[in-house]
Amino acid sequence: MTTSTKTKSADTGSVSYAEFDIHQKLKSRKSSLTHMYLAQPHQSDVKCDFHVNLIDMEFSLYKRVGNYFILVDFFSDINEACPEALKILEEWPQAKNSILGWMEHARNN
């Protein structure tokens, strides 16, 4: 999944697009995360899914597309998340607060 993010330069007013390719990120980090998985019957009304890897302290965020959950992004720090993941987290404060809590716990231990 490739997403484009539109940014506008304050100095010149020009518009540029930054590409984010989750497949490239998976390959470059040699991640074992699955890119897509089938939604289960108990997830009939779930729009997004959030996973935490407590060993590596890594977060992954999936969004529902039809009967599947598709990986949006994975990260160890919320500041590393792609714009689409940040938008989802802004709309899902419980997940965002969970990530921030786990990050704080990791810093203090």
MOBEL-V430360 format. One record per residue. N is the residue number from 1. PHI is phi in radians with two decimals (* if undefined). OMEGA is omega in whole degrees, -180 to 180 (* if undefined). Layout:
N,PHI,OMEGA  N,PHI,OMEGA
//
This chain:
1,*,177  2,-1.96,176  3,-2.15,178  4,-1.93,177  5,-2.07,-179  6,-1.53,176  7,-2.25,180  8,-2.12,-180  9,-1.29,178  10,-1.20,-177  11,-1.32,-173  12,-1.86,-177  13,1.37,-179  14,-1.33,-179  15,-1.87,176  16,-2.31,-180  17,-2.11,177  18,-1.76,-179  19,-1.60,173  20,-2.17,-178  21,-2.09,-178  22,-1.12,179  23,-1.12,178  24,-1.12,180  25,-1.14,178  26,-1.04,-180  27,-1.18,-175  28,-1.14,179  29,-1.63,-178  30,0.90,-177  31,-1.36,177  32,-1.74,179  33,-1.11,175  34,-1.45,-179  35,-1.36,-174  36,-2.69,174  37,-2.57,-177  38,-1.29,175  39,-1.18,-179  40,-1.70,-178  41,-0.94,-180  42,-1.27,180  43,-1.83,-173  44,-1.04,-179  45,-1.92,-178  46,-1.53,180  47,-1.68,-179  48,-2.43,178  49,-2.32,-174  50,-2.20,-180  51,-2.13,177  52,-2.19,173  53,-1.71,-175  54,-1.31,179  55,-1.26,-179  56,-1.69,-175  57,0.85,-179  58,-2.20,-178  59,-1.93,175  60,-2.31,-176  61,-2.19,-180  62,-2.06,173  63,-2.10,-178  64,-1.42,174  65,-2.31,-176  66,1.15,-180  67,-1.67,-177  68,-2.18,168  69,-1.86,-177  70,-1.94,180  71,-1.12,176  72,-1.57,-180  73,-2.93,173  74,-2.44,-172  75,-2.89,176  76,-1.76,-180  77,-2.34,-177  78,-1.01,179  79,-1.24,177  80,-1.62,-176  81,-1.20,178  82,-1.23,-178  83,-0.98,180  84,-1.14,178  85,-1.13,179  86,-1.08,179  87,-1.11,178  88,-1.06,-179  89,-1.17,176  90,-1.13,180  91,-1.49,-178  92,-2.25,-173  93,-1.07,179  94,-1.11,179  95,-1.18,179  96,-1.06,180  97,-1.15,176  98,-1.10,179  99,-1.06,-180  100,-1.08,178  101,-1.14,178  102,-1.14,178  103,-1.12,179  104,-1.12,178  105,-1.07,-180  106,-1.12,179  107,-1.17,-175  108,-1.60,-178  109,-2.21,*
//
